[in-house]
């Protein structure tokens, strides 16, 4: 089975040893059953780097009700350093130390992930709609699988930073969950796992006993308006992945023991399917 795993930047800013331990165990002991592809984000690390540069990260609310990062020229430079640099290489280093053959790259490299650049975004400032230009984020269009298939065939785990190539060949920052769903589609993956710092999707996040163990895409669509912030984005990405004929998406915490394997065994997280 081919498994695409998205590792969130919030998780990477904490202790992600459990994720590394699980990847190592699967690679060394279960590789005949599972092949892994890793995609990671890095929002907190981008913010940290910007502040080290004496630049404050810029966020705005959108008319559709989302909070979005304004990725200007300074922010895209920080994103390249944080995503393709520190986060990517630290993940590869952690695996290589444990005899796992991992190869780090970004979605920009080899044109693995292509996106349409949003050179301007509509935001709300003092309840007024303002067009902010000079934006370097992108909407994922498609993923190329040729390079990734080479790694998989040769038992190398690709570690992909969520940057993409624009139509004009520029580096753009993209949503990691949507990048992961697009890569999963291109590889015809069996399962997409989104590892985050929460246990899954809750009907009411304040009530820890409201965790949803399993839900269909139809019921998840009905629940969207009740979800907030990052979880709503993950839900949208999961629905997009299922629309692309992926069989199963699992949203789960990466802070527990054996987070990937337990998710694959349906022991943890929220399982989302079309039926």
C-alpha positions in Angstrom: 0.0 0.0 0.0 1.2 3.5 -0.8 0.7 6.0 2.0 1.1 9.8 1.6 1.6 11.5 4.9 1.3 15.2 5.6 3.2 16.4 8.7 2.0 19.8 9.9 4.3 22.6 10.8 2.6 22.9 14.2 3.6 19.3 14.9 7.2 19.9 13.8 7.5 22.8 16.2 6.9 20.4 19.1 8.3 17.0 19.8 8.0 14.9 16.6 10.1 11.9 17.8 7.0 9.7 17.7 6.5 10.4 14.0 10.2 9.7 13.3 10.1 6.5 15.4 7.1 5.2 13.5 8.5 6.0 10.0 11.6 4.2 11.0 9.7 1.1 12.2 7.5 1.0 9.1 10.5 1.4 6.8 12.7 -1.2 8.5 10.1 -3.7 9.4 7.0 -3.2 7.3 8.2 -2.0 3.9 6.8 -5.0 2.1 3.3 -3.8 3.1 3.7 0.0 3.2 5.5 2.5 1.1 5.7 6.1 2.4 5.8 9.6 0.9 6.1 12.5 3.3 4.9 16.1 2.7 5.5 18.8 5.4 4.6 22.3 6.2 6.2 24.9 8.4 4.0 27.9 9.2 5.4 28.4 12.8 8.9 28.1 11.5 8.3 30.7 8.8 6.9 33.1 11.5 9.9 32.4 13.8 12.3 33.2 11.0 10.5 36.4 10.0 10.7 37.6 13.6 14.4 36.8 13.7 14.6 39.1 10.7 12.7 41.8 12.7 9.7 41.3 10.4 6.3 40.6 11.8 4.2 37.8 10.0 1.2 39.3 8.2 -2.2 37.8 8.5 -5.6 39.0 7.3 -9.2 37.9 7.4 -10.8 37.2 4.0 -14.4 38.0 2.9 -15.1 34.2 3.0 -14.2 34.0 6.7 -10.7 32.6 6.6 -7.6 33.8 8.2 -4.8 33.9 5.6 -1.1 34.6 5.5 0.0 37.5 3.3 3.1 36.0 1.6 5.0 39.0 0.3 8.6 39.0 -1.0 10.0 38.8 2.6 7.7 36.1 3.6 8.4 33.9 0.6 12.2 34.2 1.3 11.5 33.1 4.8 9.3 30.2 3.5 12.1 29.0 1.2 14.6 29.0 4.1 12.2 27.4 6.7 10.5 24.8 4.4 13.1 23.7 1.9 15.9 24.4 4.4 15.6 23.8 8.1 12.4 21.7 8.3 13.2 19.6 5.3 16.8 18.8 6.2 16.1 18.2 9.9 13.5 15.6 8.9 15.9 13.9 6.5 18.7 14.1 9.1 16.5 12.4 11.7 15.7 9.6 9.4 19.2 9.1 8.0 20.5 8.8 11.6 18.2 5.8 11.9 19.3 4.1 8.7 16.3 5.2 6.7 17.2 6.3 3.2 15.3 9.6 2.8 15.7 12.2 0.2 14.7 15.8 0.9 13.4 18.2 -1.8 10.6 20.7 -2.3 7.5 20.6 -4.5 9.3 23.2 -6.7 12.2 20.9 -7.5 11.6 18.9 -10.7 8.2 20.6 -11.1 6.8 18.0 -8.7 4.0 20.3 -7.6 2.5 23.0 -9.9 0.4 25.9 -8.7 -1.3 29.0 -10.0 0.2 32.0 -8.3 -2.2 34.3 -6.5 -0.3 37.6 -7.2 -3.1 39.4 -5.3 -5.5 38.5 -2.5 -8.7 40.1 -1.4 -8.7 40.8 2.4 -10.7 42.7 5.0 -9.1 45.6 6.7 -11.4 47.6 9.1 -14.3 45.8 7.4 -13.3 47.1 4.0 -12.4 44.9 1.1 -8.8 45.6 0.1 -6.8 44.0 -2.7 -3.2 43.2 -1.5 -0.7 42.7 -4.3 2.7 41.1 -4.4 1.4 37.8 -3.1 3.6 34.7 -3.5 1.2 31.9 -2.6 -0.4 29.5 -5.0 -3.3 27.2 -5.6 -2.2 23.7 -6.3 -3.1 22.6 -9.9 -1.4 19.2 -10.3 1.5 17.0 -9.2 4.1 15.2 -11.3 4.8 11.6 -10.2 7.8 10.6 -12.3 10.5 11.6 -9.8 8.6 10.3 -6.8 8.0 6.9 -8.5 11.8 6.6 -8.9 12.3 7.1 -5.2 9.5 4.7 -4.2 10.8 2.0 -6.6 14.3 2.3 -5.0 13.1 2.2 -1.4 13.9 5.9 -0.8 11.4 7.9 1.2 10.8 11.4 -0.4 10.5 14.2 2.1 8.7 17.1 0.2 8.5 20.7 1.4 5.2 22.4 0.5 6.5 24.8 -2.0 5.4 24.7 -5.6 6.4 25.9 -9.1 4.1 28.6 -10.6 3.1 28.7 -14.2 5.9 31.3 -14.7 8.5 29.1 -12.9 8.4 31.1 -9.7 8.6 29.6 -6.2 5.2 29.9 -4.4 4.0 28.8 -1.0 1.1 26.4 -1.0 -1.2 24.8 1.5 0.4 21.6 2.6 -2.8 19.6 3.0 -3.9 20.4 -0.5 -0.4 19.7 -1.9 -0.5 16.3 -0.1 -3.9 15.5 -1.6 -2.7 16.4 -5.1 0.5 14.3 -4.7 -1.7 11.4 -3.4 -3.9 11.6 -6.5 -0.9 11.7 -8.9 0.6 8.5 -7.3 -2.8 6.8 -7.0 -2.1 6.4 -3.3 -4.2 4.1 -1.1 -4.4 6.4 2.0 -3.7 10.0 2.8 -2.8 10.7 6.5 -2.7 14.2 7.9 -0.7 14.3 11.0 -1.4 17.3 13.2 -1.3 18.4 16.9 -4.9 17.4 17.6 -6.6 13.9 17.7 -8.9 14.4 14.7 -12.1 16.2 13.9 -14.3 17.1 16.8 -18.0 18.0 16.6 -17.2 20.5 19.4 -13.5 21.1 20.0 -14.3 22.2 23.6 -15.7 18.7 24.3 -13.0 16.1 24.0 -15.6 13.3 23.9 -17.0 14.6 20.7 -14.1 13.2 18.5 -15.5 11.8 15.3 -14.0 8.3 14.7 -15.4 7.8 11.2 -17.4 10.0 8.8 -18.4 10.0 5.1 -17.6 12.8 2.8 -21.3 13.7 2.5 -21.7 14.1 6.3 -18.4 16.0 6.5 -19.7 18.5 4.0 -22.7 19.1 6.3 -20.4 19.6 9.2 -18.1 22.2 7.5 -19.8 25.3 8.8 -19.2 24.1 12.4 -15.5 23.6 11.9 -13.0 26.4 12.5 -9.6 27.6 11.3 -7.0 25.0 10.4 -9.4 22.1 10.8 -11.8 23.5 8.2 -8.9 23.7 5.8 -7.9 20.1 6.5 -11.5 19.0 6.0 -11.7 20.8 2.6 -8.4 19.2 1.6 -9.7 15.8 2.6 -12.9 16.3 0.6 -10.8 17.3 -2.4 -8.7 14.2 -2.1 -11.8 12.0 -1.9 -13.2 13.8 -5.0 -10.0 12.7 -6.8 -10.8 9.0 -6.1 -8.6 8.6 -3.1 -10.1 5.8 -1.0 -9.4 7.0 2.5 -8.2 10.1 4.4 -7.2 10.0 8.1 -6.7 13.1 10.2 -4.9 12.3 13.5 -2.4 13.4 16.1 1.3 12.9 15.5 2.0 13.3 19.2 0.9 9.8 20.2 2.9 6.6 20.1 3.0 4.9 16.6 0.7 7.6 15.1 1.0 6.4 11.5 0.7 2.7 12.2 -2.2 3.1 14.6 -4.0 5.3 12.1 -3.5 2.7 9.4 -4.9 0.1 11.8 -8.0 2.4 12.4 -7.1 2.7 16.1 -6.8 6.5 16.1 -7.9 9.7 14.4 -10.8 10.5 12.2 -11.3 8.3 9.1 -13.0 9.9 6.2 -14.3 7.9 3.2 -16.8 8.4 0.4 -19.1 5.6 1.7 
